[in-house]
Amino acid sequence: MTKQCCCCKTDKPVSEFYKQRSLPDGLHKQCKSCCKAYFDTDEFRKKKREVYGPRYKEQQIEYRKHPDVMNRSNARGRLYRKKYTMRWNARDRVNKEVRAGRLPSPKTLTCTVCNNKAQEYHHHRGYKIHHWLDVVPICIKCHRNIDRPN
Protein backbone atom coordinates (compact mmCIF):
# COMPACT_ATOMS: atom_id res chain seq x y z
CA MET A 1 0.00 0.00 0.00
CA THR A 2 1.39 3.41 -0.94
CA LYS A 3 0.64 7.07 -0.31
CA GLN A 4 1.80 10.26 -2.00
CA CYS A 5 3.82 12.75 0.06
CA CYS A 6 2.39 16.28 -0.16
CA CYS A 7 5.92 17.76 -0.09
CA CYS A 8 8.09 15.74 -2.45
CA LYS A 9 5.10 14.41 -4.48
CA THR A 10 6.46 10.86 -4.60
CA ASP A 11 4.56 7.65 -3.90
CA LYS A 12 6.03 5.87 -0.90
CA PRO A 13 4.97 2.86 1.19
CA VAL A 14 2.82 3.71 4.21
CA SER A 15 5.67 2.64 6.50
CA GLU A 16 7.46 5.83 5.35
CA PHE A 17 4.80 8.03 7.02
CA TYR A 18 4.32 8.89 10.68
CA LYS A 19 0.98 8.02 12.29
CA GLN A 20 -1.49 10.83 12.91
CA ARG A 21 -4.88 9.68 14.18
CA SER A 22 -6.61 12.97 13.48
CA LEU A 23 -6.35 12.47 9.71
CA PRO A 24 -8.79 10.20 7.82
CA ASP A 25 -6.18 7.65 6.73
CA GLY A 26 -4.35 7.81 10.08
CA LEU A 27 -1.08 8.91 8.48
CA HIS A 28 0.81 12.20 8.35
CA LYS A 29 0.66 14.16 5.08
CA GLN A 30 4.45 14.38 4.72
CA CYS A 31 6.78 11.40 4.52
CA LYS A 32 9.29 10.83 7.33
CA SER A 33 12.24 12.19 5.37
CA CYS A 34 10.39 15.44 4.49
CA CYS A 35 9.26 15.84 8.12
CA LYS A 36 12.82 15.38 9.37
CA ALA A 37 14.12 17.85 6.80
CA TYR A 38 11.54 20.43 7.89
CA PHE A 39 12.19 19.96 11.62
CA ASP A 40 15.91 20.50 11.02
CA THR A 41 15.37 23.90 9.40
CA ASP A 42 15.94 27.21 11.14
CA GLU A 43 12.48 28.31 9.96
CA PHE A 44 10.84 25.63 12.12
CA ARG A 45 12.98 26.43 15.16
CA LYS A 46 12.23 30.14 14.85
CA LYS A 47 8.50 29.51 14.47
CA LYS A 48 8.52 27.18 17.49
CA ARG A 49 10.30 29.81 19.63
CA GLU A 50 7.81 32.48 18.55
CA VAL A 51 4.79 30.32 19.36
CA TYR A 52 5.87 28.49 22.51
CA GLY A 53 8.55 30.76 23.99
CA PRO A 54 6.38 33.59 25.38
CA ARG A 55 3.59 31.27 26.48
CA TYR A 56 6.02 29.06 28.40
CA LYS A 57 7.57 32.07 30.15
CA GLU A 58 4.11 33.36 31.10
CA GLN A 59 3.17 29.98 32.52
CA GLN A 60 6.35 29.86 34.60
CA ILE A 61 5.70 33.35 35.98
CA GLU A 62 2.13 32.38 36.91
CA TYR A 63 3.31 29.14 38.50
CA ARG A 64 5.87 30.94 40.65
CA LYS A 65 3.17 33.27 41.94
CA HIS A 66 1.43 30.27 43.53
CA PRO A 67 4.01 28.31 45.56
CA ASP A 68 1.23 26.35 47.27
CA VAL A 69 0.95 24.27 44.07
CA MET A 70 4.44 22.93 44.68
CA ASN A 71 3.69 22.38 48.37
CA ARG A 72 0.56 20.36 47.52
CA SER A 73 2.53 18.20 45.13
CA ASN A 74 5.24 17.55 47.72
CA ALA A 75 2.60 16.92 50.37
CA ARG A 76 0.99 14.20 48.23
CA GLY A 77 4.37 12.51 47.87
CA ARG A 78 4.99 12.69 51.61
CA LEU A 79 1.54 11.26 52.38
CA TYR A 80 2.09 8.38 49.96
CA ARG A 81 5.49 7.57 51.47
CA LYS A 82 4.04 7.76 54.97
CA LYS A 83 1.04 5.57 54.12
CA TYR A 84 3.05 2.98 52.15
CA THR A 85 6.42 3.12 53.92
CA MET A 86 7.23 -0.56 53.56
CA ARG A 87 6.27 -0.59 49.87
CA TRP A 88 8.33 2.54 49.23
CA ASN A 89 11.37 1.16 51.04
CA ALA A 90 11.11 -2.22 49.29
CA ARG A 91 10.93 -0.60 45.86
CA ASP A 92 13.83 1.70 46.74
CA ARG A 93 15.96 -1.25 47.85
CA VAL A 94 15.27 -3.19 44.64
CA ASN A 95 16.15 -0.12 42.55
CA LYS A 96 19.44 0.27 44.46
CA GLU A 97 20.29 -3.39 43.85
CA VAL A 98 19.57 -3.01 40.12
CA ARG A 99 21.76 0.11 39.91
CA ALA A 100 24.55 -1.68 41.78
CA GLY A 101 24.35 -4.60 39.33
CA ARG A 102 23.47 -7.20 41.96
CA LEU A 103 20.00 -7.64 40.45
CA PRO A 104 19.39 -7.68 36.68
CA SER A 105 17.26 -4.94 35.18
CA PRO A 106 13.69 -6.21 34.75
CA LYS A 107 13.68 -4.86 31.18
CA THR A 108 16.20 -7.55 30.23
CA LEU A 109 13.94 -10.34 31.53
CA THR A 110 10.60 -11.87 30.54
CA CYS A 111 7.34 -11.65 32.45
CA THR A 112 6.76 -14.71 34.65
CA VAL A 113 3.02 -14.63 33.88
CA CYS A 114 2.70 -14.04 30.12
CA ASN A 115 6.33 -14.42 28.88
CA ASN A 116 6.31 -10.94 27.30
CA LYS A 117 9.06 -8.42 27.99
CA ALA A 118 9.05 -7.47 31.70
CA GLN A 119 9.23 -3.83 32.76
CA GLU A 120 9.26 -3.99 36.55
CA TYR A 121 9.59 -6.27 39.55
CA HIS A 122 6.70 -7.63 41.64
CA HIS A 123 7.14 -8.23 45.38
CA HIS A 124 5.18 -11.49 45.30
CA ARG A 125 5.77 -12.31 48.97
CA GLY A 126 4.91 -8.89 50.36
CA TYR A 127 6.81 -5.85 51.54
CA LYS A 128 8.28 -7.04 54.85
CA ILE A 129 11.99 -6.37 55.24
CA HIS A 130 13.09 -10.00 54.85
CA HIS A 131 11.13 -10.19 51.53
CA TRP A 132 12.40 -6.96 49.95
CA LEU A 133 14.52 -8.81 47.39
CA ASP A 134 12.08 -11.69 46.80
CA VAL A 135 10.90 -10.30 43.48
CA VAL A 136 9.85 -11.66 40.11
CA PRO A 137 10.02 -9.82 36.77
CA ILE A 138 6.59 -8.88 35.43
CA CYS A 139 5.07 -6.71 32.71
CA ILE A 140 2.95 -3.70 33.65
CA LYS A 141 -0.30 -5.24 32.40
CA CYS A 142 0.10 -8.41 34.48
CA HIS A 143 1.28 -6.37 37.49
CA ARG A 144 -1.86 -4.25 37.30
CA ASN A 145 -4.04 -7.39 37.09
CA ILE A 146 -2.34 -8.92 40.12
CA ASP A 147 -2.49 -5.77 42.28
CA ARG A 148 -6.01 -4.71 41.27
CA PRO A 149 -8.06 -7.76 40.33
CA ASN A 150 -11.54 -7.07 38.92
MIDOSE-1310 file (N, C-alpha, C; in nm, 2 decimals, decimal comma, always signed):
residues 150
mtkq	+0,08/-0,12/+0,00/+0,00/+0,00/+0,00/+0,09/+0,12/+0,00; +0,06/+0,22/-0,08/+0,14/+0,34/-0,09/+0,06/+0,47/-0,07; +0,13/+0,58/-0,05/+0,06/+0,71/-0,03/+0,16/+0,81/-0,09; +0,10/+0,92/-0,14/+0,18/+1,03/-0,20/+0,21/+1,13/-0,09
cccc	+0,34/+1,17/-0,09/+0,38/+1,27/+0,01/+0,34/+1,41/-0,05; +0,29/+1,50/+0,03/+0,24/+1,63/-0,02/+0,36/+1,72/-0,04; +0,47/+1,69/+0,01/+0,59/+1,78/-0,01/+0,67/+1,74/-0,13; +0,72/+1,62/-0,13/+0,81/+1,57/-0,24/+0,73/+1,51/-0,36
ktdk	+0,60/+1,49/-0,34/+0,51/+1,44/-0,45/+0,55/+1,30/-0,50; +0,61/+1,22/-0,42/+0,65/+1,09/-0,46/+0,56/+0,98/-0,39; +0,53/+0,87/-0,45/+0,46/+0,77/-0,39/+0,55/+0,68/-0,31; +0,52/+0,66/-0,18/+0,60/+0,59/-0,09/+0,52/+0,49/-0,01
pvse	+0,58/+0,38/+0,04/+0,50/+0,29/+0,12/+0,45/+0,35/+0,25; +0,34/+0,31/+0,30/+0,28/+0,37/+0,42/+0,38/+0,36/+0,54; +0,47/+0,27/+0,54/+0,57/+0,26/+0,65/+0,66/+0,39/+0,65; +0,66/+0,46/+0,54/+0,75/+0,58/+0,53/+0,67/+0,71/+0,59
fykq	+0,56/+0,69/+0,65/+0,48/+0,80/+0,70/+0,46/+0,78/+0,85; +0,46/+0,89/+0,93/+0,43/+0,89/+1,07/+0,28/+0,87/+1,09; +0,24/+0,82/+1,20/+0,10/+0,80/+1,23/+0,04/+0,93/+1,28; -0,08/+0,96/+1,24/-0,15/+1,08/+1,29/-0,30/+1,05/+1,29
rslp	-0,35/+1,02/+1,41/-0,49/+0,97/+1,42/-0,59/+1,07/+1,38; -0,56/+1,20/+1,38/-0,66/+1,30/+1,35/-0,69/+1,30/+1,20; -0,61/+1,25/+1,11/-0,63/+1,25/+0,97/-0,71/+1,12/+0,93; -0,79/+1,13/+0,82/-0,88/+1,02/+0,78/-0,81/+0,89/+0,76
dglh	-0,69/+0,89/+0,70/-0,62/+0,77/+0,67/-0,53/+0,73/+0,79; -0,52/+0,81/+0,89/-0,44/+0,78/+1,01/-0,29/+0,80/+0,99; -0,25/+0,87/+0,88/-0,11/+0,89/+0,85/-0,08/+1,04/+0,82; +0,04/+1,08/+0,86/+0,08/+1,22/+0,84/+0,08/+1,25/+0,69
kqck	+0,07/+1,38/+0,65/+0,07/+1,42/+0,51/+0,20/+1,41/+0,45; +0,31/+1,44/+0,52/+0,45/+1,44/+0,47/+0,51/+1,31/+0,51; +0,60/+1,26/+0,42/+0,68/+1,14/+0,45/+0,78/+1,17/+0,56; +0,84/+1,07/+0,62/+0,93/+1,08/+0,73/+1,05/+1,17/+0,69
scck	+1,10/+1,14/+0,58/+1,22/+1,22/+0,54/+1,19/+1,37/+0,52; +1,08/+1,40/+0,46/+1,04/+1,54/+0,45/+1,01/+1,61/+0,59; +0,95/+1,53/+0,68/+0,93/+1,58/+0,81/+1,06/+1,61/+0,88; +1,15/+1,52/+0,87/+1,28/+1,54/+0,94/+1,36/+1,66/+0,88
ayfd	+1,35/+1,67/+0,75/+1,41/+1,78/+0,68/+1,35/+1,92/+0,73; +1,22/+1,92/+0,74/+1,15/+2,04/+0,79/+1,19/+2,07/+0,93; +1,19/+1,97/+1,02/+1,22/+2,00/+1,16/+1,36/+2,04/+1,19; +1,45/+2,01/+1,09/+1,59/+2,05/+1,10/+1,62/+2,19/+1,05
tdef	+1,52/+2,26/+1,00/+1,54/+2,39/+0,94/+1,53/+2,50/+1,05; +1,60/+2,61/+1,02/+1,59/+2,72/+1,11/+1,46/+2,78/+1,12; +1,38/+2,77/+1,00/+1,25/+2,83/+1,00/+1,16/+2,77/+1,10; +1,17/+2,63/+1,11/+1,08/+2,56/+1,21/+1,12/+2,60/+1,35
rkkk	+1,25/+2,61/+1,38/+1,30/+2,64/+1,52/+1,25/+2,78/+1,55; +1,26/+2,88/+1,46/+1,22/+3,01/+1,48/+1,07/+3,02/+1,51; +0,99/+2,95/+1,43/+0,85/+2,95/+1,45/+0,81/+2,89/+1,58; +0,88/+2,78/+1,62/+0,85/+2,72/+1,75/+0,88/+2,81/+1,87
revy	+1,00/+2,88/+1,86/+1,03/+2,98/+1,96/+0,93/+3,09/+1,97; +0,88/+3,14/+1,86/+0,78/+3,25/+1,86/+0,65/+3,20/+1,92; +0,61/+3,08/+1,89/+0,48/+3,03/+1,94/+0,49/+2,99/+2,08; +0,58/+2,91/+2,12/+0,59/+2,85/+2,25/+0,67/+2,93/+2,35
gpry	+0,77/+3,00/+2,31/+0,85/+3,08/+2,40/+0,78/+3,17/+2,50; +0,71/+3,27/+2,45/+0,64/+3,36/+2,54/+0,54/+3,29/+2,63; +0,46/+3,19/+2,57/+0,36/+3,13/+2,65/+0,42/+3,05/+2,76; +0,53/+2,98/+2,74/+0,60/+2,91/+2,84/+0,65/+3,00/+2,95
keqq	+0,71/+3,11/+2,91/+0,76/+3,21/+3,02/+0,64/+3,26/+3,10; +0,53/+3,29/+3,04/+0,41/+3,34/+3,11/+0,36/+3,23/+3,21; +0,36/+3,11/+3,16/+0,32/+3,00/+3,25/+0,41/+2,98/+3,37; +0,54/+3,00/+3,35/+0,63/+2,99/+3,46/+0,62/+3,10/+3,56
ieyr	+0,59/+3,22/+3,51/+0,57/+3,33/+3,60/+0,45/+3,31/+3,68; +0,34/+3,27/+3,62/+0,21/+3,24/+3,69/+0,23/+3,13/+3,80; +0,31/+3,03/+3,76/+0,33/+2,91/+3,85/+0,41/+2,96/+3,97; +0,51/+3,05/+3,95/+0,59/+3,09/+4,07/+0,51/+3,18/+4,16
khpd	+0,40/+3,24/+4,11/+0,32/+3,33/+4,19/+0,24/+3,24/+4,29; +0,22/+3,12/+4,27/+0,14/+3,03/+4,35/+0,23/+2,91/+4,41; +0,31/+2,94/+4,51/+0,40/+2,83/+4,56/+0,33/+2,72/+4,62; +0,20/+2,74/+4,66/+0,12/+2,63/+4,73/+0,10/+2,52/+4,63
vmnr	+0,11/+2,54/+4,50/+0,10/+2,43/+4,41/+0,21/+2,33/+4,43; +0,33/+2,38/+4,44/+0,44/+2,29/+4,47/+0,43/+2,22/+4,60; +0,38/+2,30/+4,70/+0,37/+2,24/+4,84/+0,27/+2,13/+4,84; +0,16/+2,14/+4,76/+0,06/+2,04/+4,75/+0,11/+1,91/+4,69
snar	+0,19/+1,93/+4,58/+0,25/+1,82/+4,51/+0,35/+1,75/+4,61; +0,43/+1,82/+4,68/+0,52/+1,75/+4,77/+0,45/+1,69/+4,88; +0,34/+1,75/+4,93/+0,26/+1,69/+5,04/+0,20/+1,56/+5,00; +0,15/+1,55/+4,87/+0,10/+1,42/+4,82/+0,21/+1,31/+4,83
grly	+0,33/+1,35/+4,78/+0,44/+1,25/+4,79/+0,47/+1,21/+4,93; +0,47/+1,30/+5,02/+0,50/+1,27/+5,16/+0,39/+1,18/+5,22; +0,26/+1,21/+5,19/+0,15/+1,13/+5,24/+0,16/+0,98/+5,18; +0,20/+0,97/+5,05/+0,21/+0,84/+5,00/+0,32/+0,76/+5,07
rkky	+0,44/+0,83/+5,08/+0,55/+0,76/+5,15/+0,52/+0,72/+5,29; +0,44/+0,80/+5,36/+0,40/+0,78/+5,50/+0,30/+0,66/+5,50; +0,21/+0,66/+5,41/+0,10/+0,56/+5,41/+0,16/+0,42/+5,37; +0,25/+0,42/+5,27/+0,30/+0,30/+5,22/+0,46/+0,29/+5,24
tmrw	+0,50/+0,31/+5,36/+0,64/+0,31/+5,39/+0,71/+0,18/+5,35; +0,66/+0,07/+5,39/+0,72/-0,06/+5,36/+0,73/-0,08/+5,20; +0,63/-0,05/+5,13/+0,63/-0,06/+4,99/+0,73/+0,03/+4,92; +0,74/+0,16/+4,97/+0,83/+0,25/+4,92/+0,98/+0,21/+4,95
nard	+1,00/+0,16/+5,07/+1,14/+0,12/+5,10/+1,18/-0,01/+5,03; +1,08/-0,10/+5,00/+1,11/-0,22/+4,93/+1,14/-0,19/+4,78; +1,07/-0,10/+4,72/+1,09/-0,06/+4,59/+1,23/+0,01/+4,58; +1,26/+0,10/+4,67/+1,38/+0,17/+4,67/+1,50/+0,07/+4,68
rvnk	+1,49/-0,03/+4,77/+1,60/-0,13/+4,78/+1,62/-0,20/+4,66; +1,51/-0,25/+4,59/+1,53/-0,32/+4,46/+1,59/-0,23/+4,36; +1,55/-0,10/+4,35/+1,62/-0,01/+4,26/+1,76/+0,01/+4,28; +1,80/+0,01/+4,41/+1,94/+0,03/+4,45/+2,02/-0,10/+4,40
evra	+1,96/-0,21/+4,42/+2,03/-0,34/+4,38/+2,05/-0,35/+4,23; +1,95/-0,30/+4,16/+1,96/-0,30/+4,01/+2,07/-0,21/+3,97; +2,07/-0,09/+4,03/+2,18/+0,01/+3,99/+2,32/-0,04/+4,03; +2,33/-0,12/+4,14/+2,46/-0,17/+4,18/+2,50/-0,29/+4,09
grlp	+2,40/-0,35/+4,02/+2,43/-0,46/+3,93/+2,42/-0,59/+4,00; +2,37/-0,59/+4,12/+2,35/-0,72/+4,20/+2,22/-0,79/+4,16; +2,13/-0,71/+4,09/+2,00/-0,76/+4,04/+1,99/-0,72/+3,90; +1,95/-0,81/+3,81/+1,94/-0,77/+3,67/+1,82/-0,67/+3,65
spkt	+1,83/-0,59/+3,55/+1,73/-0,49/+3,52/+1,61/-0,57/+3,47; +1,49/-0,54/+3,52/+1,37/-0,62/+3,48/+1,34/-0,61/+3,33; +1,39/-0,51/+3,26/+1,37/-0,49/+3,12/+1,45/-0,59/+3,03; +1,54/-0,65/+3,10/+1,62/-0,76/+3,02/+1,56/-0,90/+3,04
ltct	+1,45/-0,91/+3,12/+1,39/-1,03/+3,15/+1,26/-1,05/+3,09; +1,20/-1,17/+3,10/+1,06/-1,19/+3,05/+0,96/-1,20/+3,17; +0,84/-1,16/+3,14/+0,73/-1,16/+3,25/+0,71/-1,31/+3,29; +0,70/-1,33/+3,42/+0,68/-1,47/+3,47/+0,53/-1,52/+3,44
vcnn	+0,44/-1,43/+3,41/+0,30/-1,46/+3,39/+0,27/-1,49/+3,24; +0,31/-1,39/+3,15/+0,27/-1,40/+3,01/+0,39/-1,42/+2,92; +0,51/-1,42/+2,97/+0,63/-1,44/+2,89/+0,66/-1,33/+2,79; +0,60/-1,21/+2,81/+0,63/-1,09/+2,73/+0,75/-1,03/+2,80
kaqe	+0,79/-0,91/+2,74/+0,91/-0,84/+2,80/+0,86/-0,78/+2,93; +0,94/-0,80/+3,04/+0,91/-0,75/+3,17/+0,95/-0,60/+3,18; +0,88/-0,52/+3,26/+0,92/-0,38/+3,28/+0,95/-0,35/+3,42; +0,91/-0,43/+3,51/+0,93/-0,40/+3,66/+0,93/-0,53/+3,74
yhhh	+0,96/-0,51/+3,86/+0,96/-0,63/+3,95/+0,83/-0,63/+4,04; +0,79/-0,75/+4,08/+0,67/-0,76/+4,16/+0,72/-0,83/+4,29; +0,68/-0,77/+4,41/+0,71/-0,82/+4,54/+0,61/-0,93/+4,57; +0,62/-1,05/+4,52/+0,52/-1,15/+4,53/+0,50/-1,20/+4,67
rgyk	+0,59/-1,18/+4,76/+0,58/-1,23/+4,90/+0,54/-1,12/+5,00; +0,53/-1,00/+4,95/+0,49/-0,89/+5,04/+0,61/-0,79/+5,05; +0,59/-0,69/+5,14/+0,68/-0,58/+5,15/+0,76/-0,59/+5,29; +0,75/-0,70/+5,36/+0,83/-0,70/+5,49/+0,98/-0,70/+5,45
ihhw	+1,06/-0,66/+5,55/+1,20/-0,64/+5,52/+1,27/-0,76/+5,47; +1,24/-0,88/+5,53/+1,31/-1,00/+5,48/+1,26/-1,05/+5,35; +1,16/-0,98/+5,29/+1,11/-1,02/+5,15/+1,14/-0,91/+5,05; +1,22/-0,81/+5,09/+1,24/-0,70/+4,99/+1,30/-0,74/+4,86
ldvv	+1,39/-0,84/+4,86/+1,45/-0,88/+4,74/+1,39/-1,01/+4,68; +1,28/-1,06/+4,74/+1,21/-1,17/+4,68/+1,11/-1,11/+4,57; +1,17/-1,09/+4,45/+1,09/-1,03/+4,35/+1,09/-1,12/+4,22; +0,99/-1,10/+4,14/+0,98/-1,17/+4,01/+0,96/-1,06/+3,90
pici	+1,02/-1,08/+3,79/+1,00/-0,98/+3,68/+0,86/-1,00/+3,62; +0,80/-0,88/+3,59/+0,66/-0,89/+3,54/+0,63/-0,77/+3,45; +0,54/-0,78/+3,36/+0,51/-0,67/+3,27/+0,40/-0,58/+3,34; +0,38/-0,46/+3,30/+0,29/-0,37/+3,36/+0,15/-0,42/+3,36
kchr	+0,11/-0,48/+3,25/-0,03/-0,52/+3,24/-0,06/-0,63/+3,34; +0,03/-0,73/+3,35/+0,01/-0,84/+3,45/+0,02/-0,79/+3,59; +0,11/-0,69/+3,62/+0,13/-0,64/+3,75/+0,00/-0,57/+3,79; -0,06/-0,49/+3,70/-0,19/-0,43/+3,73/-0,30/-0,53/+3,76
nidr	-0,30/-0,64/+3,69/-0,40/-0,74/+3,71/-0,39/-0,81/+3,84; -0,26/-0,83/+3,88/-0,23/-0,89/+4,01/-0,27/-0,80/+4,13; -0,23/-0,67/+4,12/-0,25/-0,58/+4,23/-0,39/-0,53/+4,24; -0,46/-0,52/+4,13/-0,60/-0,47/+4,13/-0,69/-0,57/+4,05
pn	-0,72/-0,68/+4,11/-0,81/-0,78/+4,03/-0,95/-0,72/+4,02; -1,02/-0,76/+3,91/-1,15/-0,71/+3,89/-1,25/-0,77/+3,98
